[in-house]
Each structure stands twice: as structure tokens, then as C-alpha cells.
């Protein structure tokens, strides 16, 4: 199967998604082993560099100014705090450091200049860099690239059909245009979605279709599951069944064989067995650290124990082992 299929139909993705689960996981595991080391999991750390008061009305988000989550609003943090967090992330096993600001779009002001300095400084620590800052222009994307930003995150969140039920302040086309700007700048794309927001199975299929039809597909595909937050419209949404997450991971792996498929938000609520099934189905990237922006994450100790149980290596561990062998 080609890495890119811009004519991929919804029916083709649906047929794959609805295969018997164990057959689907078997095929995904085969595809994963053909393209990646199945024993290595890439590890990132995520830091909120500007928290809360976002003008977007995303129904899932504690940082939206439209929601009543009682989140403390914080201005853009200082460079020293970013350096400290990035240094700790690297020593803790992460090889990629991600920075997120609760902005609708980047503005050409002093804060953006400070973000560029953050990128340059983190890159100098020999870490891959990633940022999610909202919509950006061609000029801003090029400045981020020149500062050393490797990945830019901009999620599609859900299918085109369900998107308006979740967000009204930014269109699906806005998101696709931002992704095109990022890709054209030469940066790598980090783009995924959120499962369990009340969408149908067909919406999950539609999201994966949109991701897989990008040319090329995103190099990084974060698969989030909703963490219901009090004060948001989705606070009472039932949790997504674990088999739906496994199906989504497996289909992403089959349709985007070269991409890093990341278990992102929601992993803190998963069982060890559920995570193991996702790794078998092709997930090969996680976030380390107790917190993802404002959402909880698994503790470092629990991840160490899980990796030992499953005989998995973090990417920094694997690099260290290779260096010793040489």
C-alpha cells in the first residue's frame, strides 16, 4: 500500500475499520513491523507555555474562555521555565519537547518573538521541537522553521461532518489551510484528533480518512480520547470503549505506515492491557510527564513499569544502547 492515497474513500476506510478486531490488529502489527522497530516507543513531553483565556469555543477544552472550568489563566511563561522543563524532559527520557499556547492564531508581536527564542533554546539542547500555537501565516511558519521548529501540531479533531458540533469559532477549512502552510514551510506535520466526543463511528472513520489523504500524511498522528472536564459542554460525555481506540490506532497504522502514531490525552484512564493492545496495533509514541497542557497524564514510574512489563524501550534508551554497542 502506498504511503499516500489521495483518492481514499470513506467506504474503503470503513471496510478496514470494521474488520474483525483481532484480524485488524494482526494486519496493523504486520504493517508496523515492516516500517518500525516494534520494541521502540518515541517519547515526547508537552508544556503549556501560555494557559487559558483562549477565544475559541472548543467544547472539550478547559482553556476556552467560553467554558467555566475554573482554570487559572497564565500569561506566556518565561524562557528560564521552558529551559528547566526541557532539560528535565530530556533527562527523563524524552527526545521531543512540545510547547502549546492557548491562542486562536499567532500574532506578530513580542510574545511571538519570545516563542521563537524558546524554540531556538530548546533546539540547542539537542531535542526535537514541536509547537501548537493555533493558526499561522506563511511568514510565521517560515520564522518558526528557521528558529529550529521540527514539528507543528494542528489537529483536525474530528470528521468534517461532526466538527460544527464541537467548534464554531474556527472552520474545518481553516484547519486544513493551516496544515498546508505548515507543510509548505518545510516543517513536519503533527495532526490527529480526539475520539469520544459524542461522535459516531462513522465520524471516527471520516477523521482517519482526512488524515490519511494528506499528501504526505502527517509524520506524527496523535490519537486523543476525551478527558471530560467539569464546566465544559462535554463534561458528561460517556467514555469511549477501549476497542474503538484500538480500531482507530490500527487503521491509522495501516493507512499511514510511516507515521508515528501517538497515544496522547486519555492514556491516564487506560488499563495496562488496553495500552498493550494499542502498542501491538501500531502505536509507537507517547507523552511522558504527569500533565498534558492542563490534562492529567500517567506518572513516569507507571510508564517505566509498563515499558519493563512489555519489553519496550523509549527512543532515548534505544539511542543510548546503540551508542554503547558502537
C-alpha positions in Angstrom: 0.0 0.0 0.0 1.3 3.4 -0.9 2.0 5.9 1.8 -0.3 8.4 0.2 -3.8 7.7 -1.2 -5.5 11.0 -2.0 -8.5 9.1 -3.5 -9.1 7.1 -0.4 -12.9 6.8 0.0 -14.9 6.7 3.2 -16.2 3.3 2.3 -12.7 1.9 2.0 -11.7 3.2 5.4 -15.0 1.9 6.9 -14.4 -1.6 5.5 -11.0 -1.6 7.2 -12.2 -0.1 10.4 -15.0 -2.7 10.8 -12.9 -5.8 10.2 -12.9 -8.4 13.0 -10.9 -6.7 15.7 -8.1 -9.3 16.1 -7.7 -9.6 12.3 -7.4 -5.8 12.1 -4.8 -5.7 14.9 -2.9 -8.6 13.2 -2.7 -6.6 9.9 -1.7 -3.4 11.7 1.0 -5.2 13.7 2.4 -6.7 10.5 2.4 -3.2 8.9 4.1 -1.8 12.0 6.9 -4.3 12.0 7.5 -3.7 8.3 8.1 0.0 8.9 9.3 0.5 12.5 11.1 -1.3 15.3 8.2 -2.7 17.4 10.2 -2.6 20.6 10.9 1.2 20.5 8.4 3.9 21.5 9.1 7.5 20.8 8.7 9.7 23.9 7.7 13.4 24.0 6.9 15.9 26.7 4.3 18.7 26.5 4.4 22.0 28.2 1.8 24.7 28.3 3.6 28.0 27.7 0.5 30.1 27.8 -2.6 28.8 29.6 -6.3 29.7 29.4 -8.4 32.6 28.1 -8.5 31.1 24.6 -11.1 32.8 22.4 -12.0 29.5 20.6 -15.2 27.8 21.8 -13.9 24.2 21.6 -16.5 22.1 23.6 -13.9 19.8 25.1 -11.3 22.3 26.3 -10.7 23.7 29.8 -8.8 26.6 28.3 -11.6 28.1 26.3 -12.9 31.5 27.5 -16.4 30.2 26.6 -16.3 27.4 29.2 -16.5 27.5 33.0 -13.7 25.2 34.0 -12.2 27.5 36.7 -8.8 27.2 35.1 -6.3 29.8 36.2 -5.2 31.9 33.3 -1.5 32.4 32.9 0.5 34.7 30.5 3.3 33.4 28.4 5.9 31.9 30.7 9.5 32.9 31.0 12.3 31.4 29.0 14.0 30.1 32.1 10.9 28.0 32.9 11.0 26.4 29.5 14.7 25.6 29.7 14.2 24.0 33.1 11.2 21.9 31.8 13.0 20.9 28.6 16.1 19.9 30.5 14.1 17.8 32.9 12.2 16.2 30.0 15.4 15.1 28.3 16.9 13.7 31.5 13.5 11.9 32.0 13.8 10.1 28.6 12.0 12.4 26.2 13.6 13.2 22.8 11.0 15.7 21.7 9.8 18.7 23.6 6.4 20.2 22.7 5.1 23.7 23.6 1.5 24.7 23.5 0.0 28.2 23.7 -3.8 28.8 24.1 -4.0 31.2 21.2 -6.5 31.2 18.3 -3.7 32.4 16.0 -0.2 33.7 16.2 0.2 37.4 16.2 3.3 39.3 15.1 4.2 40.7 18.5 6.7 40.4 21.3 5.2 37.2 22.5 5.9 35.5 19.2 9.5 36.7 19.3 9.7 35.1 22.7 8.3 31.8 21.4 10.9 31.9 18.6 13.6 32.3 21.3 12.1 29.3 23.2 12.3 27.2 20.1 15.9 28.2 19.4 16.9 27.5 23.0 15.2 24.1 23.2 16.7 23.0 19.9 20.1 23.9 21.3 19.5 21.3 24.0 19.6 18.6 21.2 15.8 17.9 21.5 13.3 17.7 18.6 11.0 20.7 18.9 7.2 20.9 18.4 4.7 23.7 19.0 1.0 24.2 18.8 0.0 27.9 18.7 -3.1 28.0 16.6 -3.4 29.3 13.0 -0.2 30.7 11.5 0.7 32.6 8.3 3.3 31.6 5.7 5.8 34.2 7.1 5.3 33.0 10.7 5.7 29.4 9.7 9.0 30.2 8.0 10.2 32.0 11.1 9.4 29.0 13.2 11.2 26.7 10.8 14.2 29.0 10.7 14.3 29.0 14.6 14.5 25.3 14.5 11.0 24.0 14.9 10.8 20.5 13.7 7.0 19.8 14.1 3.9 21.9 14.1 0.8 20.5 15.7 -2.6 21.4 14.4 -5.3 18.8 15.0 -8.4 18.2 12.8 -10.2 17.0 16.0 -13.0 15.1 14.3 -14.7 14.5 10.9 -15.8 17.4 8.7 -19.5 16.5 9.4 -19.2 16.5 13.2 -16.8 19.4 13.5 -19.5 22.1 13.8 -21.0 20.2 16.8 -17.7 20.7 18.7 -16.3 24.0 17.5 -17.9 27.1 15.8 -15.2 29.7 16.0 -12.9 28.1 13.5 -13.8 26.2 10.4 -12.5 22.9 9.2 -11.2 24.7 6.1 -9.2 27.0 8.5 -7.5 24.0 9.9 -6.7 22.5 6.5 -5.3 25.8 5.3 -3.0 26.0 8.4 -1.8 22.4 7.8 -1.0 23.4 4.2 1.0 26.4 5.4 3.0 24.2 7.8 3.7 21.6 5.1 4.8 24.2 2.5 7.2 25.7 5.0 9.1 22.5 5.2 8.2 21.7 8.8 6.8 18.3 9.7 3.1 18.0 10.5 1.7 16.7 13.7 -2.0 16.2 13.2 -4.6 13.9 14.8 -7.9 14.1 16.6 -10.0 13.5 19.7 -12.1 10.4 20.0 -15.1 10.0 22.3 -16.7 13.5 22.0 -20.1 12.0 21.2 -19.3 11.4 17.6 -20.4 8.3 15.7 -18.2 5.5 14.5 -18.6 6.9 11.0 -17.2 10.2 12.2 -14.1 8.4 13.6 -13.8 6.8 10.2 -14.1 10.2 8.5 -11.4 11.7 10.7 -9.0 9.0 9.7 -9.8 9.4 6.1 -9.0 13.1 6.3 -5.6 12.4 8.0 -4.6 9.6 5.6 -5.4 11.7 2.5 -3.0 14.4 3.4 0.0 14.4 1.0 2.2 13.3 2.6 0.4 12.0 5.7 1.3 13.7 9.0 4.6 12.5 10.2 3.1 12.4 13.7 -0.5 11.4 14.4 -1.7 12.0 18.0 -4.8 10.0 18.9 -6.5 11.6 21.9 -9.5 10.3 23.8 -11.7 12.9 25.5 -11.0 13.6 29.1 -14.3 15.1 30.3 -13.7 18.4 32.2 -16.3 20.0 34.5 -17.5 23.2 33.2 -17.2 22.2 29.5 -20.2 21.2 27.3 -18.8 17.7 27.0 -18.3 17.1 30.8 -20.9 14.4 31.0 -19.9 12.5 27.8 -19.6 8.7 28.3 -16.1 7.3 28.0 -15.0 5.8 24.6 -15.0 2.0 24.6 -11.4 0.7 24.5 -12.0 -1.3 21.4 -12.8 1.8 19.4 -9.5 3.4 20.3 -7.7 0.2 19.3 -9.5 0.2 16.0 -8.6 3.8 15.3 -4.9 3.2 16.1 -4.8 0.1 13.9 -6.4 1.8 10.9 -4.1 4.8 11.3 -1.1 2.4 11.3 -2.3 0.6 8.2 -3.2 3.7 6.2 -0.2 5.8 7.4 2.6 3.2 7.8 5.5 5.6 8.1 3.9 7.9 10.6 4.4 8.0 14.4 1.1 7.1 15.9 0.9 8.6 19.4 -1.3 7.6 22.3 -2.0 11.1 23.7 -4.6 12.5 26.0 -6.7 10.0 27.8 -4.0 7.4 28.4 -4.1 8.0 32.1 -7.5 6.4 32.2 -6.4 3.3 30.2 -5.6 -0.1 31.6 -2.2 -1.6 31.0 -3.9 -4.3 28.9 -5.6 -1.6 26.7 -2.3 0.2 26.2 -0.5 -3.0 25.3 -3.2 -3.7 22.7 -2.6 -0.2 21.2 1.1 -0.8 21.0 0.5 -4.1 19.3 -1.8 -2.3 16.9 0.9 0.1 15.9 1.0 3.0 18.4 4.7 3.9 18.8 4.7 7.3 20.5 3.6 8.6 23.9 3.8 11.7 26.1 5.8 11.4 29.3 5.1 13.6 32.3 2.3 14.0 34.8 0.4 16.6 32.8 -0.5 17.4 29.2 -1.2 21.1 29.0 -4.0 21.1 31.6 -5.0 17.4 31.5 -3.6 14.6 33.7 -1.2 12.0 32.3 0.3 8.8 33.6 3.2 9.1 36.1 6.7 8.4 35.0 7.0 5.5 37.3 3.9 3.8 35.9 5.3 4.2 32.4 8.6 2.8 33.4 6.9 -0.2 34.9 4.7 -0.7 31.8 7.7 -0.5 29.4 9.5 -3.1 31.5 6.5 -5.3 31.5 6.1 -5.1 27.7 9.9 -5.2 27.0 9.6 -1.8 25.3 12.3 0.9 25.0 11.9 4.6 25.0 13.7 6.2 22.0 16.4 7.8 24.1 17.0 4.4 25.8 17.4 2.8 22.3 19.8 5.5 21.1 21.9 5.1 24.3 22.1 1.3 23.7 23.2 1.8 20.1 25.9 4.2 21.2 27.2 1.7 23.7 27.3 -1.1 21.1 29.2 1.1 18.7 
